[in-house]
Amino acid sequence: MDFAGKQTVLEFLDKAGVYLPRLCAFPGLQNDADCNVCIVEINGKLELACKVKPADGMSINTETESVLDARKKAFGKILSHHPHICLVCDQREGCDRLTCTYGIPIQERCCNLFEVCEIRKLTDYIGIDESTSKFSNPGHEIIRNRLFFYNPNLCVGCQRCVAVCQSIPKANVWLMKDVGNRKIASIKAENFKDSGCVFCGACVLVCPAGAININEGKASAAWIKRAEEKLSLEKQSLPPVKSLELTGKNIENIPEISGVYILYNGSGEIVKIKGEINLKEALKAEIGNAERFSYEQAELYSSRENELLSGFMKRYGRMPGDDEMDDLF
């Protein structure tokens, strides 16, 4: 194996095309946090892939029983400080997160990024340990400005905001502070302006938990879209999408049902979300327009399409496949 230029086992596995869950690690950033999610077994010993350098003769296992158990427990500790009741709800699909059948207080529910949430994707991949504590909202004050806000109650302590802010010239807004037996992100003054924020949007783009999020409205959506284009941050490695190659053979196996399909390009990025009364026929017409697809059955397919599009728009400030936002404003 060639280890040239690979600083950690995690980076080596990424290069080799082997997905490994991670939370604090983000491509291109120097982060000394310890989420303990990227745990692997090296030569029979549990290690963090982001801390160990690869070497000849290493035996690396990513899916042993001990690894999966340790990873789930580590992630459970993180989830105990973040809303997760919606992640295990039997009615999570199609829920608007505004009204709750089970009467869960809104402060304990997942946020409006639910459909594109990185924490949700990791939860679906890792699972939730039985020992995971129920989330209780600490009641920290939300810090707002005209473009985005920071909700400390959602912070998972990954330190990505600190790491990315330190990489931006003239920006050094974020720090970590002790709260009880854990650390959460904080800004250096009472507001973002006095903390020296240059409003570049980097912290919003790297936050995995919705703690740093844009405000509702076109101005914030346009701002984060421009920030994404200007900063050109690397893409986080996410759990593999359960998708199929967009071919006639694969589409033939799909029943003629109503629902929503999602199209992906060769990089795994979403390029289209569409609800249709007949998924099979609609997907046949899409052959050649994307590389892969996924789908879900939904009788109220138009409503489900709107939910998925809304979640995407809130997270990325644009519609799937759109390179230009000017026509929206």
N, C-alpha and C positions, 0 to 999 in steps of 0.2 A: 504494500500500500504506500502511496505517496502522501507524506504529511507536510510537504513544503507549503509554507504560508498559512497553515492551519494552526491557530493559537490554542484552540480548545477541542475537546472531543465533540462538543455540541456543534461547532463549526464544521468539523470534519464530517459528522453524520449528515449535516445539511448538504454539504457538497456531494456526498455519496447518495443523496436522495432518500435518506432514511428520516422520516419525521419523528421528532421528539418534542413532547409538550414543554412549554416554557412560559414564564410570565414576566419576570424581571429582565431577562435577556431580550435585546432588540438589535437587529442588524445595524452595524455602524456606530453604536453607542457604547461607551465605557460605563458599565454599571456594576457597582460592588454589592448590590443587594443580594439577598439569599431567599428566593421563594421556595427553593427545594423541590420544585416541580420537575426539573430536568434530570431527575435521579436515574441512574443506570447501575448495572452491575459490571464492575471491571475486575477481572481475575477473581471472581467470587466475592467481591466486597462492594457494598453500596457506596457510590460516589456521585457527586454532582458534575454533570457533563460540562457545565460552563466553567468549572474550576480546574479541571484536569487536562493536561496536555497529552495528545495522542502519542503513542510510541510503538515501535515494532514489537510484536509478540503479545500485544494486549488482546484479551478476550472480552469483548463488549457485548452485553446482553441488555436489551431495552424493554423486554416484555416478560421477564420471569415473574413468578408469583410474588416473590419478595419485593421486586421493583414495583409492580402494580399496586400492591398493598401500601408500600411506603409513599408512593406518589399520591394515592387517593387520600391518605391521612394528611399529607402535607397540604394538599389542595383544600381539604376540608377545613383546616385551620384558617386558611385565607377566606373561604366562603362564610365562615362564622362571623366575619366582620363586613359582609357585603350581602345585600338582599339576594335571596336565592329561592324563596318560596315559589315564585312563578316558574322556576326551572324544572320543578318536579310536579307541577300542577297538571292534572289530567285534562284541563281545559285551556292549556296555554296557547294552543294554536287557534287563532281567530280572536283572541282576547285583546281588548283595546287598552288594557292596563289602567283604565279609568274607573270602571266599576268591577267589583269582585264578587263572584257567586258565593265565596266562602267568607266574605266580610273581613278580609285581611286589610289592616290599615294601609293607606297609600304610602306611608313612609317606610313600610316594610316590603313593598312590592318592587319589582324590577323597573328600570327607567325606560324612557322612550326609545332607547337604542336596542331594545330587546331583539329585534329581527336580525340585527347585524352585530350583536354584542360578542366581543372576544371571550368574555367570561362564560357566556352561554355555550359557545362552541367548545371551549375547554371542558366545561361540565359535561356536555354530551359525550365527549371523547373519554374523559377520565372517570366520570361517575362521581357520586357523592357518598362519602364514607358515612356509615351509620352513626358514628360518634360526632358528626358535625353539629355544632351548637346552632340553635335558632338565632337568627339575626335580630338584634334589638337596636333601633336607631339611636345613636348617641346624642343627637340634637345639636350638633355643631352648627354654627352660623354659616350660611351660604354666602360666598363672596362673589359679587356680580360687577360686571361692567357692561358697556353697551353692545359688546360683541359676543362675549362668552361668560361663563361662570365656573366657579369651583365649589363643589359640594363635598366637603371633607367626610361626610357620612358614608360616601360611596368609595372612598379611597381604600385600595388594597395594599398600599405600602410598597409598590413595585419599584419606585424611584425613577421611573422612566422620564417623568417630567423634569426632575433634577438633572438627569444625565443629558437630555436633549437641550435643555436651557443652557447648560454649561458649554455646549458645542456651538451656540449661536453668538456671534460677535456682539459685544456690548450688552448682552443679556445674562443676568444671573439672579433670577427672581425667586427660584424655588429652593427650599431646604426641607430636611426631614426633622420632625420633632417627636418627642416621646409623649405618647398618650396611653397611660396605663402601662400595660406590658407589651406594647407594640409601637411602631413608628408610622406616622402618616405624613403626607406632604403638607407644606405650609408655605405661604409667601412671606417675604421679609418685612413687610409693613402692613398697615391696615387695608390698603387697596393695591391694585395692580400698578397703577401709575407711580405711586410713591415707592413701590418695590423695584422700580426700574424696568418694568415690562416694555418691550418694543413692539408688542402685539403682532408677533410673527406667526402665531398659530401652531407652532411646533408641539407645544404641550398638549393641545387639543388632539392633534393627529396621532400622538403616540399613546395616549391614555387608553388602557384596555377596559376600563370599568365604568365609563360614563361620568366619572367624577369631575373631569374637566370637559365641558361640553358647550356647544354653541347655543345661543339664544334662538328662540323661534323667530322666523321672519326671513325675508329675502336678503336683507343686508348682511346678516351673519352667514347665511348660506353662500353668498357671493364671496365674502371675505375668506372663508375657509377653503373655498375652491381655488382662489388665487394663491392662498398660502401653500396649498398642496402642490400646485404647479411650480411655484417659485422655489420651495425648499427641496423638492425632489427627494424626499426621504426614502430609504429602502423599505420594502414591504415586509411586514412581519410574517413569519412562517406560521401558518394556521393549520389546525387539524384537516386532514384530507377531506375534500368534499366528496360525498357519496354520489358520484355522477357517472354517466355513461357516455361513451363516444356517440356523437350525433350521426348515426348511420341508419339506413333503412332497416337493416337487420335488427338493430336494437329497438327501433320504434315499433316494429311488428309485434313485439312482445308486450306492448302497452295496451291495456284494455281501453275501449272507447268510453271514457268517463270524463266528467267535467272536473276541472282543477286548475292549478297554476304550474307553469313550467318556468325554469330558469336556464338561461344559456350562458356558457362560459367561453372565454377565449383561450388561446393556448397557454396563457400564464395563470389560468384559473380565476381570472377576474370576471365578475358578473357583467354581461353586456346587455341582457334583456330579462325582464320579468313580465310575464303575460298570463292572464287568466282566460280560459277558453271552455266552451261547452263540450268540445270534443278534443281531448289532448292529443290523441293519435293523429288525427287529420291535421291539426295545427302544427305539430312537430314535423310531419312530413314536409310541410311547406318551408320549414326552417333549415332543411338540409343544405349545407354549404354556407350558412350564415354564422356558424360558430363551430367550436371544436367538440364541446361536451354539453350535456344537459342533465338536469334533475327535474323531478316533478312531484307533486303531492295532490291527492284527491281532495276536492272541496266543492260541495254543492253550491255554496255561495262564493263562487270563484271570483266575481268582480270585487267583492268586499275583501277577500283574501289578497287579491292582487294589490289593492289600494294599501292594505296594511304593510305588505312587503316593500312596496315602493316608498311609502312614507318612512319606514325604518331606514331604508337605503339613503334616502334624501337627507334625513336628519344626521346620518353618520358622515356622508361624503359631500354634502352640499351640492349635489347634482343628481341627475337621473342616470340610470344604467346606460352606458354606451355613449353618453353625451360628452363631447370634448369642449363644447362651447355653451356658456350659460347666458349669453347676452340676450337671447330671444325670450328668456324668462323674466327679464327685468325691464 
